[in-house]
Amino acid sequence: MAKYELKFATSVKKELRKIPNDDVLKILKLINSLLDDPYPANVKKLSHQNKFRIRYRNYRILYKIENDELIIYLLKISHRKDVYK
């Protein structure tokens, strides 16, 4: 399987600054694993959308996959109480 490219939404970098450093490192490791397998076992497809969600503790990572271009777009990383707003 080909390796995917990762692209961040402009807000993602800002959102990562609000998260404690220990959690950021784990989240980045989780994101990096998406490059090899964008559909891991713990992923959930959001209903009626072409977006996916992964949970890490109280944080949610939302992303979109463009399979024809082999690109993963990180859309949002936020606390679970704020992520869907």
N, C-alpha and C positions, 0 to 999 in steps of 0.2 A: 504494500500500500504506500502511496506517495505521501510525503510529509506536507502538512498544511502550513500556510503562512498565517501569522497573527497580526491583526490590526486592532488598535484601541480607539474607542470613541474618545473625544476630547475630555469628557467629564470623568472618565475612568481613573485617570492619573490623580485628579483632584480627590476623588472618592477614596482612593487607596491611602492618601495622606491622613485621613480621618480614622483609619483602622490601626490598632496597635501593631508594632513591628513584628512581633512573633506570629501574629495571624497573617500579616502581609506575606511573610516568607512562605508559609504553608499554602496560601492562596495562589501565589505565583508558581509554586511547584505544581499545584493542581492544574493551573492554566497551561503550564508547559507540557503536561501530560496529554492535553487535548491535541497537541500538534501531531502526535502519533495515532491517537484514537479519539476523534471528536464525538463519539457516541459511547462513552463509558457506561458501565452498568448502573451507576447511580444518577444518570441524567434523566430529566423529565422534559418532555416536549410540552410547551405551553399550548393550551387549547386554542384552536383556530388561528394560530400564528406559526410562522416559520422561525420560532425562537425556542431556545432550550435553557434549562435551569439546572445548575448544580448547587448543592448545599454544602457549606462548610461551617460547622457550628451554627452561630446565629447570623451568618452572612449568606447572601445569595449572589451567584454569578450568572448573569444573563448573557447569552451569546447567540449569534446567528451564523449559519454555515452556508457558504457558497461552494457547493461541491464541484461545479463545472470550472471554477477558478482556483480551487483548493485554498480558500481563504476562510478564516474564522474571525468574525467581527465581535470583539468584546463590547457589549452595549452598556452594561451597568454592573457594578459591584457595590453592594450596600447591605446594611443591616436588614434583617427580614421584615422589620416593621415599616421600613421606608422604601424598599426596592420596587414595589409595584405602584407607587404613587406617580 
